[in-house]
Amino acid sequence: MTLSRRGFLGVAGLSVLGAASLGSLVLPGAAGQTAELMRSRARLPEPFTVPLPIPPVARPVRSDASADYYAITQREASVEILPGLRTRIMGYDGMFPGPTIVSHSGRRTVVTHRNELPVPSVVHLHGGHTPASSDGFPTDVLVPPDWDMAHGMGGKVTVGQQDYVYPCAQRAATLWYHDHRMDFTGPAVYRGLAGFHLIRDDEESALPLPRGERDIPLMITDRSFDEDGSFLYPARDATMRVLPGVEDDYMEGVLGDVLLVNGAPWPELAVEAARYRLRILNASNARRYRLSVPGVPFVHIGADGGLLARPATLDTLTIAPGERFDVVLDFSGQRPGTSLTLQNGLGSGPTASVLRFRVTRRGPDDSRVPARLSSVPRLDPARAVRTREWRFTRGELGDHKGWLINDASFDAGRIDADVSLGELEVWRIVSDLHHPVHVHLDPFQVLSRQGEPPRPEDAGWKDTVDVLPNEYVDVAVRFTDYAGKYPLHCHNLEHEDMAMMATFRTS
């Protein structure tokens, strides 16, 4: 159930002052979504009639002894998403999703982005351990060569193209890159600016996990479409130039009624009766999913920040915007001709199904999931030098409702916390509604929810945590290597665009 605008405004004046006050706030959308559905006007296709596309892997334009160099052009393009219709997208290299970049841990990756869009952009490597100069702070914009500078940005402005430098000094993990421009992240990602960035390392490569064609990235998004195939999105300014945010009825978040996987509606993937590794990314603006494949459990092997210490078996997997889960599905017990559906327990009608697997034949399979995957040292909260509280709530933004952290809207010039590199801190994240909270620079570990043990999906290194309504979550975090200013924010992109972001500074 979604939270209606009437229900939203009915509680908009309440302030969550701390954990003790959370229990009195009971919301109709608590078990599902904080968002509003936008219905398509286009005729929608039958599910499972198009094959799952796999985003192409980008090739370096050159390499040297220590780095690989890539070039990506951000541009508009007309592509077929719904069969028989064309959709205008904004894409990396004109594709949705963009090309997948594959890096090796410890080897520098430099990506030159050229902006040929009609609007500015910012590139953020989500999950990247990245210097502030390349992290994609929301006001550090890359503008097209003909941009009218009179609009102003309030931060660093680069014209034409920019080098984003990623040291990749981190363990193997499934990352993704996407637009992060202040006030306009929601419509930019909705229109296509998102892609995978995978980091590999020797430890992971030595494991007998599924690989090659059986190692598959799955970017799950939801979209709505107009009659002509164009995206439907309730932006206050369709040009994405001046006026930020969405129409009032959608300020709690935008849900689409078409589920896309790698840019295709309800696709089908032909598989052999063998094990497959699936890198699942929720790149939706606001929609949460509860995934399952009846009869085939997920073997959870990796979180946002890479491999778990040990695998875990999960029958369902709840994933919020920005989160990634690496899982293994074992189809070896399925007979050829069998079809299995990746279902969404938080959807209904067309959004209750995501993807269909069709078992085509038996094939050789020497993969397995070992009992031990990696070393994941636990951060000890007893060693924390301080505890900080971050309260994610609704509030006033001038003459309209918006989203606040610690009762303040985002101000790019304000520092909300100074953090010393190398020091361990406990951050308590308090939420009134569903808020998937993303922290830049370094991953964290979830310590508890409401003082109780974390959920199974909280295991391992995380950079995004799904904080539920009326809940507080404690995480342990330690920032390393790079001094500068970084954001933390809600990854419901409508919330982010409507000021639910704060800045911490490392030194």
Buried (B, 14 or more C-beta within 10 A) or exposed (E): EBBBBEBBBEBBEBEBEEBEBBEEBEBEBBEBBBBBBBEBEBEBBEBBEBEBBBBEEBEBEEEEEEBBBBBBBBBBBEBEBBBEBBBBBBBBBBBBBBBBBBBBBEBBBBBBBBBBBBBBBBBBBBBBBBBBBBBBBBBBBBBBEEBEEEEEBEBEBBBBBBEBBBBBBBBBBBBBBBBBBBBBBBBBBBBBBBBBBBBBBEBBEEBEBBEEEBBBBBBBBBBBBBEEBBBBBBBBBEEBEEEBBBEBEBBBBBBBBBBBBBBBBBBBBEBBBBBBBBBBBBBBBBBBBBBBBEEBBBBBBBBBBBBBBBBBEBEBBBBBBBBBBBBBBBBBEBEEEBEBBBBBBBBEEBBBBBBBBBBEEBEEBEBEBEEEBBEBEEBEBEEBEEEBBBBBBBBEBEEEBBBBBBEEBBEBEEEBBEBEBEBBBBBBBBBBBBBBBBBBBBBBBBBBBBEEEBBEBBBBBBBBBBBBBBBBBBBBBBBEBBEBBBBBBBBBBBBBBBBBBBBBBBE
